[in-house]
Amino acid sequence: MPDASLYGGLPGQSNRAIRRQVYALAVPIAVNNLLQRGVGVVDTVMVGHIGANQLAAVGLSQILILSATAFVYCLAIGSAVLVARHTGAEEYDPRRWVGNTALTGGVFVGLTLGTVLALLGGRVAGLIGARDTVLTEATSYLEIIGVAYVFMALIQISSSIFQGAGDSRTPLYVVVGVNAIHILIAYPLIFGVWGLPRLGVRGAALGTLISELLGAAVLIVLLSRRRLIVLRAPAFQREQFRRIMRLGLPILGERFLTHTMQILYARLVLGFGVAAFAAHQIGLNIEAMSFLQGLGFSQAATTLVGQNLGAGRPERATRTGYQAAIVSVSLMSLFGIAFLWVPEFWVSLFTSDPAVQAYGVRYMRIAAFMQPGIAVAMVMAGSLRGAGDTQGPMYGVLIGAWALRMPLGWIVGKYLLEDVTVCWLAMAIDWNFRGLFLFLRYRRSNWLGREA
């Protein structure tokens, strides 16, 4: 149990000062996350005005793409924790070796997973339940996204290296450019304007490919200029990779459990019809505006807890986690109020289909009550990772998603009540229970000073 004094201030280290530090790091990360996810969101918005089938196809493809990021996320968070520790301890050569090793691993993982998405993504979409036009459009989209995936991986890992070093603004500026280029390319290719051919979902994917390639190249150049990597140094060090994976393997397990659950849940919701599934995907994209804010505070907590432990300040590290959670809950609860107050407005941004809108409004009202639980779960998970405890978040997914959400959704929602609303209520139960579990683990864990 942490000492009660950790909730109060220390001389020169007030909670207000900690919150300012959290804000300064978290806000650019949150915007960066929103913009990285924004590529997929923009695609969803634009193709949603073509038709429900195209909307469902891109939404289903996004689930598969996010599932593939489990391996990239493993490298990104593992390297961010180590970079943060070395930054706090002012150990700059080991920090560069971590960066080099993480990027080399990212190239290998990105090429491997991109090939799988390009060649097998359509088949997996079919296994999930996509049929006819939805399957054809999803296959076309994933064939191109598979080529772009290595650049998407490099952007995520590069951003994590910057964030671990305490610089969350540089990757934000690059990702702003990536989004602008993506829109300028994707819009005319999707709708066939400005003299360009109408390519639909393939146009969206081509916009992603070109913009992500440029963004990855710029970030790697900037990492080299900031001496966070050294291009002439060894590109890969076995010892650094071992350290990254020691932290990353539980994260990989966590993401694998999460994304496998999401794929199975997508199949569950798809069984209620294309309109229900399209609304489900719209709801997830709308909710991302809140979710990605929480992820920003989670990643900031990972960095600041890691840096404080590296600098030998465990008490400040502990209080950072609590302060980050307070701020995140406050912000995400405001999103929850907005979702509950005007759900029709949010859904109308994505579709004009009456059936999809009806389901979407139902989803948004339930999503409003998920936000506090998501905020606590995410920030506590990030704080635990920064301290080297990457197993706790994995246990949270195992209990909340697999022991609660899946049985409630499949057994009660599908077979007993035959109502998709129950499936969405199960999501709210999962997140709020998971938040409680991770908060209690953070309070009771003996992680102070743990080596990364």
Residue pairs with C-beta under 8 A, 6 or more apart in sequence:
1 443
1 444
2 318
2 443
3 315
5 315
6 315
6 318
6 319
6 322
7 319
7 322
8 15
9 15
10 315
10 316
13 316
13 319
15 319
15 323
18 316
18 319
18 320
18 323
19 323
19 326
19 327
21 304
21 320
22 297
22 300
22 301
22 304
22 320
22 323
22 324
22 327
23 327
25 163
25 166
25 168
25 300
25 303
25 304
26 168
26 296
26 297
26 299
26 300
26 324
26 327
27 168
27 296
28 168
28 169
28 171
28 172
28 296
29 163
29 168
29 172
29 295
29 296
29 299
29 300
30 292
30 293
30 295
30 296
30 297
31 172
31 296
32 159
32 168
32 171
32 172
32 175
32 296
33 292
33 295
33 296
33 299
34 288
34 289
34 292
34 293
35 172
35 175
35 176
35 178
35 179
36 155
36 156
36 159
36 175
36 178
37 288
37 292
38 179
39 178
39 179
39 182
39 208
39 211
39 212
40 58
40 62
40 65
40 285
41 285
41 288
42 179
42 182
42 183
42 186
43 58
43 186
43 201
43 204
43 205
43 207
43 208
44 55
44 58
44 59
44 62
44 281
44 282
44 285
44 350
45 285
45 349
45 350
46 186
46 187
46 190
46 191
46 204
47 54
47 55
47 57
47 58
47 190
47 200
47 201
47 204
48 54
48 55
48 278
48 282
48 350
48 351
49 351
49 352
50 190
50 200
52 274
52 275
52 278
52 351
52 353
52 356
53 132
53 133
53 134
53 137
53 274
54 133
54 137
54 200
54 201
55 278
55 281
55 282
55 350
55 351
55 356
56 130
56 134
56 274
56 277
56 278
56 281
57 125
57 130
57 133
57 134
57 135
57 136
57 137
57 138
57 141
57 201
58 137
58 138
58 141
58 201
58 204
59 277
59 278
59 280
59 281
59 282
59 284
59 285
60 125
60 128
60 130
60 134
60 138
60 266
60 270
60 277
60 281
61 121
61 125
61 138
61 141
61 142
61 145
62 281
63 128
63 259
63 262
63 263
63 266
64 117
64 121
64 124
64 125
64 142
64 263
65 117
65 142
65 145
65 149
65 152
66 259
66 262
67 259
67 260
67 262
67 263
68 113
68 116
68 117
68 149
69 153
69 156
69 255
69 259
70 252
70 255
70 256
70 258
70 259
71 109
71 113
71 252
71 255
72 106
72 109
72 110
72 113
72 152
72 153
72 156
72 157
73 156
73 251
73 252
73 255
74 245
74 248
74 249
74 251
74 252
74 255
75 102
75 105
75 106
75 109
75 157
75 244
75 248
76 102
76 106
76 156
76 157
76 159
76 160
77 160
77 247
77 248
77 251
77 302
77 385
77 390
78 102
78 243
78 244
78 245
78 246
78 247
78 248
78 251
78 390
79 98
79 99
79 101
79 102
79 157
79 160
79 161
79 164
79 244
80 160
80 161
80 163
80 164
80 299
80 302
80 303
80 306
81 164
81 247
81 302
81 306
81 385
81 386
81 388
81 452
82 95
82 98
82 164
82 240
82 243
82 244
82 247
82 452
83 95
83 98
83 99
83 160
83 161
83 164
83 165
83 228
84 164
84 165
84 166
84 302
84 303
84 304
84 305
84 306
84 307
84 310
84 386
85 306
85 307
85 309
85 310
85 452
86 92
86 94
86 95
86 98
86 310
87 95
87 164
87 165
87 166
87 307
87 310
88 306
88 307
88 308
88 309
88 310
88 311
89 310
89 311
92 227
94 240
95 165
95 228
96 227
96 228
96 229
96 230
96 233
97 233
97 234
97 237
97 240
98 161
98 240
98 243
98 244
99 161
99 223
99 228
99 229
100 229
100 230
100 233
100 234
100 235
100 236
100 237
100 240
101 235
101 236
101 237
101 240
101 241
101 244
102 157
102 160
102 161
102 244
103 154
103 157
103 158
103 161
103 220
103 223
103 229
103 235
104 235
104 236
105 157
105 236
105 241
105 244
106 150
106 153
106 154
106 156
106 157
107 150
107 153
107 154
109 153
110 149
110 150
110 151
110 152
110 153
110 154
111 150
113 149
113 153
114 145
114 146
114 147
114 148
114 149
114 150
115 146
116 146
117 142
117 145
117 146
117 149
118 142
118 143
118 144
118 145
118 146
118 147
119 146
121 138
121 139
121 142
121 143
121 145
121 146
122 135
122 138
122 139
122 142
122 143
125 134
125 135
125 138
125 139
125 142
126 135
128 263
128 266
128 267
128 270
129 266
129 267
129 270
129 271
130 138
130 270
134 274
137 200
137 201
138 201
140 200
140 201
140 202
140 205
141 201
141 202
141 204
141 205
142 205
143 205
144 202
144 205
144 206
144 208
144 209
145 205
145 208
145 209
147 209
148 205
148 208
148 209
148 212
148 213
150 216
151 209
151 212
151 213
151 215
151 216
152 208
152 212
152 216
154 216
154 219
154 220
155 171
155 174
155 175
155 178
155 212
155 215
155 216
155 219
158 171
158 216
158 219
158 220
158 223
159 171
159 175
159 219
160 299
161 223
161 228
161 229
162 168
162 170
162 171
162 219
162 223
162 226
162 228
163 171
163 299
163 300
163 303
164 303
164 306
165 226
165 228
166 303
166 307
167 226
168 300
170 219
170 222
170 226
171 219
174 215
174 218
174 219
174 222
175 215
177 214
177 215
177 218
178 211
178 212
178 214
178 215
179 211
181 207
181 210
181 211
181 214
181 215
182 207
182 208
182 210
182 211
182 212
183 207
184 207
185 206
185 207
185 210
185 211
186 203
186 204
186 206
186 207
186 208
187 193
187 207
188 194
188 196
188 203
189 196
189 197
189 198
189 199
189 202
189 203
189 204
189 206
189 207
190 198
190 199
190 200
190 201
190 203
190 204
190 207
191 198
191 203
192 198
192 199
199 206
220 229
223 229
224 230
224 231
243 452
247 385
247 388
247 390
247 452
248 390
249 390
250 390
250 391
250 393
250 394
251 385
251 390
251 393
251 394
253 394
254 390
254 393
254 394
254 397
257 394
257 397
257 398
257 401
257 402
258 397
258 401
261 397
261 401
261 402
261 405
261 406
264 406
265 405
265 406
265 409
265 423
266 277
266 280
268 409
268 410
268 413
268 414
268 423
269 276
269 277
269 280
269 420
269 423
270 276
270 277
271 414
272 420
272 423
275 353
275 355
275 356
275 358
275 359
276 359
276 420
278 351
278 353
278 356
278 359
279 347
279 356
279 357
279 358
279 359
279 360
279 362
279 363
280 359
280 363
280 420
280 424
282 347
282 350
282 351
282 356
282 360
282 363
283 347
283 360
283 363
283 364
283 367
283 424
285 350
286 339
286 346
286 347
286 349
286 350
286 364
286 367
287 339
287 367
287 370
289 335
290 331
290 332
290 335
290 336
290 339
290 371
290 374
291 374
291 378
293 328
293 331
293 332
293 335
294 328
294 331
294 332
294 374
294 375
294 378
294 379
295 378
297 324
297 325
297 327
297 328
297 331
297 375
297 378
297 379
297 382
298 324
298 328
298 378
298 379
298 381
298 382
298 383
299 382
300 324
300 382
301 320
301 321
301 324
301 325
301 379
301 382
301 383
301 386
302 382
302 383
302 385
302 386
303 386
304 317
304 320
304 324
304 386
305 317
305 318
305 320
305 321
305 382
305 383
305 386
305 387
306 386
306 387
306 452
308 314
308 316
308 317
308 320
309 317
309 386
309 387
309 448
309 449
309 450
309 452
314 448
314 449
317 386
317 387
317 448
318 448
320 383
321 379
321 380
321 382
321 383
321 386
321 442
324 379
324 382
324 383
325 375
325 376
325 379
325 380
325 383
325 439
328 375
328 376
328 378
328 379
329 372
329 375
329 376
331 375
332 371
332 372
332 374
332 375
333 371
333 372
333 375
335 371
336 367
336 368
336 369
336 370
336 371
336 372
337 368
338 346
339 346
339 364
339 365
339 367
339 368
339 371
340 364
340 365
340 368
340 369
343 360
343 361
343 364
343 365
344 357
344 361
346 360
346 364
347 356
347 357
347 360
347 361
347 364
348 357
350 360
351 357
351 360
359 420
362 421
362 424
363 424
366 421
366 424
366 425
366 427
366 428
367 424
367 428
369 428
369 432
370 427
370 428
370 431
370 432
372 432
372 435
373 428
373 431
373 432
373 433
373 434
373 435
373 436
374 431
374 435
375 435
376 435
376 436
376 438
376 439
377 396
377 400
377 431
377 434
377 435
377 437
377 438
380 435
380 438
380 439
380 441
380 442
381 392
381 393
381 396
381 438
383 442
384 390
384 392
384 393
384 438
384 441
384 442
384 445
384 447
385 393
387 445
387 447
387 448
387 450
388 447
388 450
388 451
388 452
389 441
389 445
389 447
389 450
392 438
392 441
392 442
392 445
393 438
395 437
395 441
396 434
396 437
396 438
396 441
397 434
399 433
399 434
399 437
400 430
400 431
400 433
400 434
400 437
401 430
401 434
404 426
404 429
404 430
404 433
405 426
405 427
405 429
405 430
406 426
408 422
408 423
408 425
408 426
408 429
409 422
409 423
409 426
409 427
412 422
412 426
413 419
413 420
413 421
413 422
413 423
413 426
414 423
